[in-house]
Amino acid sequence: MFTPRQIDVGDHVTIVRALANEEGTFGAGHTFMVIDRRLGRDGWLFDLRDHDLNLLLDVSLSDIALVPE
């Protein structure tokens, strides 16, 4: 049986590897909230915001994991 991973706007996620933007690098395990998602050419892309209002844009599904509730 296959259950697809569904991540929606408002969900909390962690990044599974270090990712960088213009302002710096976020280490693996950093927690964000999904503020936008869209289907890109190569799959789903997510825009993320952390509790300090830092943004990480165009993150692929393979780079994030849903935080269990």
TIBA-152502 format. One record per residue: residue number from 1; residue in three letters; x, y, z negated of N, C-alpha, C in turn. Coordinates in nm, 4 decimals. Example, Ala and Ser with C-alpha at 12.3 -4.5 7.8 and 13.67 -1.06 7.14 Angstrom:
REM TIBA-152502
<rec><num>1</num><residu>Ala</residu><n_c1>1.3190</n_c1><n_c2>-0.5690</n_c2><n_c3>-0.7800</n_c3><ca_c1>1.2300</ca_c1><ca_c2>-0.4500</ca_c2><ca_c3>-0.7800</ca_c3><c_c1>1.3200</c_c1><c_c2>-0.3300</c_c2><c_c3>-0.7800</c_c3></rec>
<rec><num>2</num><residu>Ser</residu><n_c1>1.2850</n_c1><n_c2>-0.2250</n_c2><n_c3>-0.7080</n_c3><ca_c1>1.3670</ca_c1><ca_c2>-0.1060</ca_c2><ca_c3>-0.7140</ca_c3><c_c1>1.2900</c_c1><c_c2>0.0030</c_c2><c_c3>-0.7870</c_c3></rec>
//
This chain:
REM TIBA-152502
<rec><num>1</num><residu>Met</residu><n_c1>0.0837</n_c1><n_c2>-0.1174</n_c2><n_c3>0.0000</n_c3><ca_c1>0.0000</ca_c1><ca_c2>0.0000</ca_c2><ca_c3>0.0000</ca_c3><c_c1>0.0887</c_c1><c_c2>0.1244</c_c2><c_c3>0.0000</c_c3></rec>
<rec><num>2</num><residu>Phe</residu><n_c1>0.0474</n_c1><n_c2>0.2248</n_c2><n_c3>0.0750</n_c3><ca_c1>0.1206</ca_c1><ca_c2>0.3509</ca_c2><ca_c3>0.0849</ca_c3><c_c1>0.0329</c_c1><c_c2>0.4635</c_c2><c_c3>0.0337</c_c3></rec>
<rec><num>3</num><residu>Thr</residu><n_c1>0.0855</n_c1><n_c2>0.5428</n_c2><n_c3>-0.0596</n_c3><ca_c1>0.0159</ca_c1><ca_c2>0.6606</ca_c2><ca_c3>-0.1091</ca_c3><c_c1>0.1015</c_c1><c_c2>0.7813</c_c2><c_c3>-0.0762</c_c3></rec>
<rec><num>4</num><residu>Pro</residu><n_c1>0.0542</n_c1><n_c2>0.8679</n_c2><n_c3>0.0126</n_c3><ca_c1>0.1360</ca_c1><ca_c2>0.9835</ca_c2><ca_c3>0.0504</ca_c3><c_c1>0.1537</c_c1><c_c2>1.0802</c_c2><c_c3>-0.0665</c_c3></rec>
<rec><num>5</num><residu>Arg</residu><n_c1>0.2675</n_c1><n_c2>1.1449</n_c2><n_c3>-0.0676</n_c3><ca_c1>0.2973</ca_c1><ca_c2>1.2444</ca_c2><ca_c3>-0.1699</ca_c3><c_c1>0.2289</c_c1><c_c2>1.3745</c_c2><c_c3>-0.1296</c_c3></rec>
<rec><num>6</num><residu>Gln</residu><n_c1>0.1440</n_c1><n_c2>1.4261</n_c2><n_c3>-0.2155</n_c3><ca_c1>0.0720</ca_c1><ca_c2>1.5500</ca_c2><ca_c3>-0.1870</ca_c3><c_c1>0.1171</c_c1><c_c2>1.6580</c_c2><c_c3>-0.2838</c_c3></rec>
<rec><num>7</num><residu>Ile</residu><n_c1>0.1765</n_c1><n_c2>1.7627</n_c2><n_c3>-0.2324</n_c3><ca_c1>0.2188</ca_c1><ca_c2>1.8762</ca_c2><ca_c3>-0.3142</ca_c3><c_c1>0.1465</c_c1><c_c2>1.9989</c_c2><c_c3>-0.2607</c_c3></rec>
<rec><num>8</num><residu>Asp</residu><n_c1>0.0764</n_c1><n_c2>2.0696</n_c2><n_c3>-0.3492</n_c3><ca_c1>-0.0067</ca_c1><ca_c2>2.1825</ca_c2><ca_c3>-0.3102</ca_c3><c_c1>0.0402</c_c1><c_c2>2.3113</c_c2><c_c3>-0.3760</c_c3></rec>
<rec><num>9</num><residu>Val</residu><n_c1>-0.0104</n_c1><n_c2>2.4227</n_c2><n_c3>-0.3254</n_c3><ca_c1>0.0142</ca_c1><ca_c2>2.5530</ca_c2><ca_c3>-0.3866</ca_c3><c_c1>-0.0330</c_c1><c_c2>2.5470</c_c2><c_c3>-0.5317</c_c3></rec>
<rec><num>10</num><residu>Gly</residu><n_c1>0.0500</n_c1><n_c2>2.5975</n_c2><n_c3>-0.6225</n_c3><ca_c1>0.0189</ca_c1><ca_c2>2.5970</ca_c2><ca_c3>-0.7646</ca_c3><c_c1>0.0831</c_c1><c_c2>2.4822</c_c2><c_c3>-0.8404</c_c3></rec>
<rec><num>11</num><residu>Asp</residu><n_c1>0.1282</n_c1><n_c2>2.3785</n_c2><n_c3>-0.7699</n_c3><ca_c1>0.1959</ca_c1><ca_c2>2.2662</ca_c2><ca_c3>-0.8348</ca_c3><c_c1>0.3348</c_c1><c_c2>2.3087</c_c2><c_c3>-0.8821</c_c3></rec>
<rec><num>12</num><residu>His</residu><n_c1>0.3821</n_c1><n_c2>2.2434</n_c2><n_c3>-0.9886</n_c3><ca_c1>0.5177</ca_c1><ca_c2>2.2648</ca_c2><ca_c3>-1.0370</ca_c3><c_c1>0.6065</c_c1><c_c2>2.1523</c_c2><c_c3>-0.9849</c_c3></rec>
<rec><num>13</num><residu>Val</residu><n_c1>0.7229</n_c1><n_c2>2.1916</n_c2><n_c3>-0.9337</n_c3><ca_c1>0.8172</ca_c1><ca_c2>2.0972</ca_c2><ca_c3>-0.8751</ca_c3><c_c1>0.9574</c_c1><c_c2>2.1264</c_c2><c_c3>-0.9262</c_c3></rec>
<rec><num>14</num><residu>Thr</residu><n_c1>1.0449</n_c1><n_c2>2.0277</n_c2><n_c3>-0.9135</n_c3><ca_c1>1.1872</ca_c1><ca_c2>2.0487</ca_c2><ca_c3>-0.9377</ca_c3><c_c1>1.2609</c_c1><c_c2>2.0214</c_c2><c_c3>-0.8082</c_c3></rec>
<rec><num>15</num><residu>Ile</residu><n_c1>1.3753</n_c1><n_c2>2.0859</n_c2><n_c3>-0.7906</n_c3><ca_c1>1.4564</ca_c1><ca_c2>2.0559</ca_c2><ca_c3>-0.6730</ca_c3><c_c1>1.5488</c_c1><c_c2>1.9397</c_c2><c_c3>-0.7080</c_c3></rec>
<rec><num>16</num><residu>Val</residu><n_c1>1.5715</n_c1><n_c2>1.8527</n_c2><n_c3>-0.6116</n_c3><ca_c1>1.6478</ca_c1><ca_c2>1.7305</ca_c2><ca_c3>-0.6380</ca_c3><c_c1>1.7957</c_c1><c_c2>1.7446</c_c2><c_c3>-0.6030</c_c3></rec>
<rec><num>17</num><residu>Arg</residu><n_c1>1.8343</n_c1><n_c2>1.8571</n_c2><n_c3>-0.5458</n_c3><ca_c1>1.9751</ca_c1><ca_c2>1.8863</ca_c2><ca_c3>-0.5184</ca_c3><c_c1>1.9931</c_c1><c_c2>2.0370</c_c2><c_c3>-0.5263</c_c3></rec>
<rec><num>18</num><residu>Ala</residu><n_c1>2.1158</n_c1><n_c2>2.0823</n_c2><n_c3>-0.5381</n_c3><ca_c1>2.1429</ca_c1><ca_c2>2.2263</ca_c2><ca_c3>-0.5444</ca_c3><c_c1>2.1026</c_c1><c_c2>2.2917</c_c2><c_c3>-0.4130</c_c3></rec>
<rec><num>19</num><residu>Leu</residu><n_c1>2.0310</n_c1><n_c2>2.4032</n_c2><n_c3>-0.4246</n_c3><ca_c1>1.9887</ca_c1><ca_c2>2.4804</ca_c2><ca_c3>-0.3073</ca_c3><c_c1>2.0210</c_c1><c_c2>2.6266</c_c2><c_c3>-0.3317</c_c3></rec>
<rec><num>20</num><residu>Ala</residu><n_c1>2.0548</n_c1><n_c2>2.6981</n_c2><n_c3>-0.2249</n_c3><ca_c1>2.0960</ca_c1><ca_c2>2.8378</ca_c2><ca_c3>-0.2371</ca_c3><c_c1>2.0075</c_c1><c_c2>2.9286</c_c2><c_c3>-0.1533</c_c3></rec>
<rec><num>21</num><residu>Asn</residu><n_c1>1.9983</n_c1><n_c2>3.0532</n_c2><n_c3>-0.1992</n_c3><ca_c1>1.9410</ca_c1><ca_c2>3.1604</ca_c2><ca_c3>-0.1186</ca_c3><c_c1>2.0448</c_c1><c_c2>3.2723</c_c2><c_c3>-0.1132</c_c3></rec>
<rec><num>22</num><residu>Glu</residu><n_c1>2.0046</n_c1><n_c2>3.3889</n_c2><n_c3>-0.0669</n_c3><ca_c1>2.1001</ca_c1><ca_c2>3.4992</ca_c2><ca_c3>-0.0522</ca_c3><c_c1>2.1542</c_c1><c_c2>3.5475</c_c2><c_c3>-0.1864</c_c3></rec>
<rec><num>23</num><residu>Glu</residu><n_c1>2.0796</n_c1><n_c2>3.5213</n_c2><n_c3>-0.2944</n_c3><ca_c1>2.1167</ca_c1><ca_c2>3.5754</ca_c2><ca_c3>-0.4245</ca_c3><c_c1>2.1959</c_c1><c_c2>3.4790</c_c2><c_c3>-0.5124</c_c3></rec>
<rec><num>24</num><residu>Gly</residu><n_c1>2.1984</n_c1><n_c2>3.3514</n_c2><n_c3>-0.4772</n_c3><ca_c1>2.2714</ca_c1><ca_c2>3.2560</ca_c2><ca_c3>-0.5598</ca_c3><c_c1>2.2277</c_c1><c_c2>3.1133</c_c2><c_c3>-0.5355</c_c3></rec>
<rec><num>25</num><residu>Thr</residu><n_c1>2.2739</n_c1><n_c2>3.0238</n_c2><n_c3>-0.6231</n_c3><ca_c1>2.2462</ca_c1><ca_c2>2.8808</ca_c2><ca_c3>-0.6092</ca_c3><c_c1>2.1663</c_c1><c_c2>2.8314</c_c2><c_c3>-0.7287</c_c3></rec>
<rec><num>26</num><residu>Phe</residu><n_c1>2.0653</n_c1><n_c2>2.7527</n_c2><n_c3>-0.6996</n_c3><ca_c1>1.9839</ca_c1><ca_c2>2.6873</ca_c2><ca_c3>-0.8017</ca_c3><c_c1>2.0301</c_c1><c_c2>2.5439</c_c2><c_c3>-0.8133</c_c3></rec>
<rec><num>27</num><residu>Gly</residu><n_c1>2.0590</n_c1><n_c2>2.4981</n_c2><n_c3>-0.9339</n_c3><ca_c1>2.1050</ca_c1><ca_c2>2.3620</ca_c2><ca_c3>-0.9549</ca_c3><c_c1>1.9918</c_c1><c_c2>2.2614</c_c2><c_c3>-0.9490</c_c3></rec>
<rec><num>28</num><residu>Ala</residu><n_c1>2.0281</n_c1><n_c2>2.1382</n_c2><n_c3>-0.9195</n_c3><ca_c1>1.9302</ca_c1><ca_c2>2.0292</ca_c2><ca_c3>-0.9182</ca_c3><c_c1>1.8581</c_c1><c_c2>2.0257</c_c2><c_c3>-1.0528</c_c3></rec>
<rec><num>29</num><residu>Gly</residu><n_c1>1.7281</n_c1><n_c2>2.0049</n_c2><n_c3>-1.0493</n_c3><ca_c1>1.6478</ca_c1><ca_c2>2.0015</ca_c2><ca_c3>-1.1708</ca_c3><c_c1>1.5809</c_c1><c_c2>2.1332</c_c2><c_c3>-1.2049</c_c3></rec>
<rec><num>30</num><residu>His</residu><n_c1>1.6164</n_c1><n_c2>2.2401</n_c2><n_c3>-1.1339</n_c3><ca_c1>1.5532</ca_c1><ca_c2>2.3702</ca_c2><ca_c3>-1.1591</ca_c3><c_c1>1.4053</c_c1><c_c2>2.3591</c_c2><c_c3>-1.1236</c_c3></rec>
<rec><num>31</num><residu>Thr</residu><n_c1>1.3194</n_c1><n_c2>2.4162</n_c2><n_c3>-1.2076</n_c3><ca_c1>1.1747</ca_c1><ca_c2>2.4055</ca_c2><ca_c3>-1.1906</ca_c3><c_c1>1.1167</c_c1><c_c2>2.5303</c_c2><c_c3>-1.1243</c_c3></rec>
<rec><num>32</num><residu>Phe</residu><n_c1>1.0242</n_c1><n_c2>2.5074</n_c2><n_c3>-1.0333</n_c3><ca_c1>0.9568</ca_c1><ca_c2>2.6134</ca_c2><ca_c3>-0.9596</ca_c3><c_c1>0.8072</c_c1><c_c2>2.5850</c_c2><c_c3>-0.9516</c_c3></rec>
<rec><num>33</num><residu>Met</residu><n_c1>0.7323</n_c1><n_c2>2.6881</n_c2><n_c3>-0.9124</n_c3><ca_c1>0.5920</ca_c1><ca_c2>2.6717</ca_c2><ca_c3>-0.8758</ca_c3><c_c1>0.5819</c_c1><c_c2>2.6922</c_c2><c_c3>-0.7250</c_c3></rec>
<rec><num>34</num><residu>Val</residu><n_c1>0.5020</n_c1><n_c2>2.6107</n_c2><n_c3>-0.6591</n_c3><ca_c1>0.4803</ca_c1><ca_c2>2.6242</ca_c2><ca_c3>-0.5156</ca_c3><c_c1>0.3868</c_c1><c_c2>2.7426</c_c2><c_c3>-0.4913</c_c3></rec>
<rec><num>35</num><residu>Ile</residu><n_c1>0.4318</n_c1><n_c2>2.8400</n_c2><n_c3>-0.4105</n_c3><ca_c1>0.3489</ca_c1><ca_c2>2.9564</ca_c2><ca_c3>-0.3812</ca_c3><c_c1>0.2976</c_c1><c_c2>2.9561</c_c2><c_c3>-0.2375</c_c3></rec>
<rec><num>36</num><residu>Asp</residu><n_c1>0.3540</n_c1><n_c2>2.8700</n_c2><n_c3>-0.1525</n_c3><ca_c1>0.3054</ca_c1><ca_c2>2.8574</ca_c2><ca_c3>-0.0148</ca_c3><c_c1>0.3567</c_c1><c_c2>2.7271</c_c2><c_c3>0.0428</c_c3></rec>
<rec><num>37</num><residu>Arg</residu><n_c1>0.2800</n_c1><n_c2>2.6690</n_c2><n_c3>0.1338</n_c3><ca_c1>0.3247</ca_c1><ca_c2>2.5509</ca_c2><ca_c3>0.2081</ca_c3><c_c1>0.2717</c_c1><c_c2>2.5618</c_c2><c_c3>0.3490</c_c3></rec>
<rec><num>38</num><residu>Arg</residu><n_c1>0.3496</n_c1><n_c2>2.5103</n_c2><n_c3>0.4422</n_c3><ca_c1>0.3095</ca_c1><ca_c2>2.5152</ca_c2><ca_c3>0.5830</ca_c3><c_c1>0.3788</c_c1><c_c2>2.4020</c_c2><c_c3>0.6566</c_c3></rec>
<rec><num>39</num><residu>Leu</residu><n_c1>0.3186</n_c1><n_c2>2.3627</n_c2><n_c3>0.7643</n_c3><ca_c1>0.3756</ca_c1><ca_c2>2.2572</ca_c2><ca_c3>0.8466</ca_c3><c_c1>0.4724</c_c1><c_c2>2.3198</c_c2><c_c3>0.9455</c_c3></rec>
<rec><num>40</num><residu>Gly</residu><n_c1>0.6006</n_c1><n_c2>2.2862</n_c2><n_c3>0.9308</n_c3><ca_c1>0.7034</ca_c1><ca_c2>2.3360</ca_c2><ca_c3>1.0211</ca_c3><c_c1>0.7283</c_c1><c_c2>2.2377</c_c2><c_c3>1.1334</c_c3></rec>
<rec><num>41</num><residu>Arg</residu><n_c1>0.8228</n_c1><n_c2>2.2671</n_c2><n_c3>1.2144</n_c3><ca_c1>0.8557</ca_c1><ca_c2>2.1824</ca_c2><ca_c3>1.3295</ca_c3><c_c1>0.9013</c_c1><c_c2>2.0427</c_c2><c_c3>1.2866</c_c3></rec>
<rec><num>42</num><residu>Asp</residu><n_c1>0.9723</n_c1><n_c2>2.0348</n_c2><n_c3>1.1731</n_c3><ca_c1>1.0261</ca_c1><ca_c2>1.9068</ca_c2><ca_c3>1.1267</ca_c3><c_c1>0.9555</c_c1><c_c2>1.8525</c_c2><c_c3>1.0021</c_c3></rec>
<rec><num>43</num><residu>Gly</residu><n_c1>0.8401</n_c1><n_c2>1.9062</n_c2><n_c3>0.9670</n_c3><ca_c1>0.7664</ca_c1><ca_c2>1.8590</ca_c2><ca_c3>0.8496</ca_c3><c_c1>0.7242</c_c1><c_c2>1.9736</c_c2><c_c3>0.7600</c_c3></rec>
<rec><num>44</num><residu>Trp</residu><n_c1>0.6751</n_c1><n_c2>1.9384</n_c2><n_c3>0.6418</n_c3><ca_c1>0.6263</ca_c1><ca_c2>2.0395</ca_c2><ca_c3>0.5483</ca_c3><c_c1>0.7398</c_c1><c_c2>2.1235</c_c2><c_c3>0.4924</c_c3></rec>
<rec><num>45</num><residu>Leu</residu><n_c1>0.7133</n_c1><n_c2>2.2551</n_c2><n_c3>0.4807</n_c3><ca_c1>0.8052</ca_c1><ca_c2>2.3503</ca_c2><ca_c3>0.4191</ca_c3><c_c1>0.7324</c_c1><c_c2>2.4203</c_c2><c_c3>0.3052</c_c3></rec>
<rec><num>46</num><residu>Phe</residu><n_c1>0.8060</n_c1><n_c2>2.4495</n_c2><n_c3>0.1984</n_c3><ca_c1>0.7470</ca_c1><ca_c2>2.5078</ca_c2><ca_c3>0.0790</ca_c3><c_c1>0.8226</c_c1><c_c2>2.6332</c_c2><c_c3>0.0388</c_c3></rec>
<rec><num>47</num><residu>Asp</residu><n_c1>0.7476</n_c1><n_c2>2.7337</n_c2><n_c3>-0.0071</n_c3><ca_c1>0.8061</ca_c1><ca_c2>2.8523</ca_c2><ca_c3>-0.0684</ca_c3><c_c1>0.7853</c_c1><c_c2>2.8376</c_c2><c_c3>-0.2187</c_c3></rec>
<rec><num>48</num><residu>Leu</residu><n_c1>0.8916</n_c1><n_c2>2.8608</n_c2><n_c3>-0.2952</n_c3><ca_c1>0.8907</ca_c1><ca_c2>2.8353</ca_c2><ca_c3>-0.4380</ca_c3><c_c1>0.9273</c_c1><c_c2>2.9609</c_c2><c_c3>-0.5158</c_c3></rec>
<rec><num>49</num><residu>Arg</residu><n_c1>0.8704</n_c1><n_c2>2.9722</n_c2><n_c3>-0.6392</n_c3><ca_c1>0.9033</ca_c1><ca_c2>3.0829</ca_c2><ca_c3>-0.7288</ca_c3><c_c1>0.9256</c_c1><c_c2>3.0257</c_c2><c_c3>-0.8686</c_c3></rec>
<rec><num>50</num><residu>Asp</residu><n_c1>1.0346</n_c1><n_c2>3.0667</n_c2><n_c3>-0.9345</n_c3><ca_c1>1.0598</ca_c1><ca_c2>3.0177</ca_c2><ca_c3>-1.0702</ca_c3><c_c1>1.0024</c_c1><c_c2>3.1144</c_c2><c_c3>-1.1732</c_c3></rec>
<rec><num>51</num><residu>His</residu><n_c1>1.0196</n_c1><n_c2>3.0838</n_c2><n_c3>-1.3017</n_c3><ca_c1>0.9612</ca_c1><ca_c2>3.1654</ca_c2><ca_c3>-1.4084</ca_c3><c_c1>1.0238</c_c1><c_c2>3.3048</c_c2><c_c3>-1.4178</c_c3></rec>
<rec><num>52</num><residu>Asp</residu><n_c1>1.1421</n_c1><n_c2>3.3236</n_c2><n_c3>-1.3584</n_c3><ca_c1>1.2060</ca_c1><ca_c2>3.4557</ca_c2><ca_c3>-1.3547</ca_c3><c_c1>1.1719</c_c1><c_c2>3.5321</c_c2><c_c3>-1.2271</c_c3></rec>
<rec><num>53</num><residu>Leu</residu><n_c1>1.0785</n_c1><n_c2>3.4786</n_c2><n_c3>-1.1482</n_c3><ca_c1>1.0300</ca_c1><ca_c2>3.5369</ca_c2><ca_c3>-1.0223</ca_c3><c_c1>1.1320</c_c1><c_c2>3.5299</c_c2><c_c3>-0.9086</c_c3></rec>
<rec><num>54</num><residu>Asn</residu><n_c1>1.2328</n_c1><n_c2>3.4432</n_c2><n_c3>-0.9218</n_c3><ca_c1>1.3259</ca_c1><ca_c2>3.4192</ca_c2><ca_c3>-0.8117</ca_c3><c_c1>1.2558</c_c1><c_c2>3.3351</c_c2><c_c3>-0.7064</c_c3></rec>
<rec><num>55</num><residu>Leu</residu><n_c1>1.2839</n_c1><n_c2>3.3642</n_c2><n_c3>-0.5794</n_c3><ca_c1>1.2221</ca_c1><ca_c2>3.2921</ca_c2><ca_c3>-0.4686</ca_c3><c_c1>1.3212</c_c1><c_c2>3.1992</c_c2><c_c3>-0.4005</c_c3></rec>
<rec><num>56</num><residu>Leu</residu><n_c1>1.2698</n_c1><n_c2>3.0866</n_c2><n_c3>-0.3563</n_c3><ca_c1>1.3446</ca_c1><ca_c2>2.9929</ca_c2><ca_c3>-0.2731</ca_c3><c_c1>1.2490</c_c1><c_c2>2.9547</c_c2><c_c3>-0.1607</c_c3></rec>
<rec><num>57</num><residu>Leu</residu><n_c1>1.2838</n_c1><n_c2>2.9934</n_c2><n_c3>-0.0395</n_c3><ca_c1>1.1916</ca_c1><ca_c2>2.9806</ca_c2><ca_c3>0.0733</ca_c3><c_c1>1.2314</c_c1><c_c2>2.8686</c_c2><c_c3>0.1678</c_c3></rec>
<rec><num>58</num><residu>Asp</residu><n_c1>1.1323</n_c1><n_c2>2.8145</n_c2><n_c3>0.2380</n_c3><ca_c1>1.1519</ca_c1><ca_c2>2.7138</ca_c2><ca_c3>0.3428</ca_c3><c_c1>1.2224</c_c1><c_c2>2.5878</c_c2><c_c3>0.2915</c_c3></rec>
<rec><num>59</num><residu>Val</residu><n_c1>1.1768</n_c1><n_c2>2.5383</n_c2><n_c3>0.1777</n_c3><ca_c1>1.2333</ca_c1><ca_c2>2.4173</ca_c2><ca_c3>0.1174</ca_c3><c_c1>1.1589</c_c1><c_c2>2.2965</c_c2><c_c3>0.1734</c_c3></rec>
<rec><num>60</num><residu>Ser</residu><n_c1>1.2327</n_c1><n_c2>2.1949</n_c2><n_c3>0.2142</n_c3><ca_c1>1.1685</ca_c1><ca_c2>2.0767</ca_c2><ca_c3>0.2727</ca_c3><c_c1>1.1149</c_c1><c_c2>1.9838</c_c2><c_c3>0.1640</c_c3></rec>
<rec><num>61</num><residu>Leu</residu><n_c1>1.0216</n_c1><n_c2>1.9007</n_c2><n_c3>0.2012</n_c3><ca_c1>0.9597</ca_c1><ca_c2>1.8046</ca_c2><ca_c3>0.1097</ca_c3><c_c1>1.0642</c_c1><c_c2>1.7106</c_c2><c_c3>0.0488</c_c3></rec>
<rec><num>62</num><residu>Ser</residu><n_c1>1.1657</n_c1><n_c2>1.6764</n_c2><n_c3>0.1255</n_c3><ca_c1>1.2678</ca_c1><ca_c2>1.5845</ca_c2><ca_c3>0.0760</ca_c3><c_c1>1.3561</c_c1><c_c2>1.6454</c_c2><c_c3>-0.0334</c_c3></rec>
<rec><num>63</num><residu>Asp</residu><n_c1>1.3490</n_c1><n_c2>1.7787</n_c2><n_c3>-0.0525</n_c3><ca_c1>1.4311</ca_c1><ca_c2>1.8475</ca_c2><ca_c3>-0.1523</ca_c3><c_c1>1.3591</c_c1><c_c2>1.8738</c_c2><c_c3>-0.2831</c_c3></rec>
<rec><num>64</num><residu>Ile</residu><n_c1>1.2325</n_c1><n_c2>1.8331</n_c2><n_c3>-0.2959</n_c3><ca_c1>1.1576</ca_c1><ca_c2>1.8615</ca_c2><ca_c3>-0.4166</ca_c3><c_c1>1.0886</c_c1><c_c2>1.7364</c_c2><c_c3>-0.4699</c_c3></rec>
<rec><num>65</num><residu>Ala</residu><n_c1>1.0589</n_c1><n_c2>1.7406</n_c2><n_c3>-0.5995</n_c3><ca_c1>0.9844</ca_c1><ca_c2>1.6326</ca_c2><ca_c3>-0.6646</ca_c3><c_c1>0.8786</c_c1><c_c2>1.6966</c_c2><c_c3>-0.7523</c_c3></rec>
<rec><num>66</num><residu>Leu</residu><n_c1>0.7604</n_c1><n_c2>1.6403</n_c2><n_c3>-0.7515</n_c3><ca_c1>0.6500</ca_c1><ca_c2>1.6891</ca_c2><ca_c3>-0.8325</ca_c3><c_c1>0.6802</c_c1><c_c2>1.6666</c_c2><c_c3>-0.9806</c_c3></rec>
<rec><num>67</num><residu>Val</residu><n_c1>0.6568</n_c1><n_c2>1.7686</n_c2><n_c3>-1.0622</n_c3><ca_c1>0.6741</ca_c1><ca_c2>1.7558</ca_c2><ca_c3>-1.2067</ca_c3><c_c1>0.5510</c_c1><c_c2>1.6840</c_c2><c_c3>-1.2611</c_c3></rec>
<rec><num>68</num><residu>Pro</residu><n_c1>0.5697</n_c1><n_c2>1.5724</n_c2><n_c3>-1.3320</n_c3><ca_c1>0.4531</ca_c1><ca_c2>1.5025</ca_c2><ca_c3>-1.3867</ca_c3><c_c1>0.3802</c_c1><c_c2>1.5889</c_c2><c_c3>-1.4901</c_c3></rec>
<rec><num>69</num><residu>Glu</residu><n_c1>0.2496</n_c1><n_c2>1.5779</n_c2><n_c3>-1.4909</n_c3><ca_c1>0.1699</ca_c1><ca_c2>1.6578</ca_c2><ca_c3>-1.5857</ca_c3><c_c1>0.1655</c_c1><c_c2>1.5942</c_c2><c_c3>-1.7215</c_c3></rec>
//
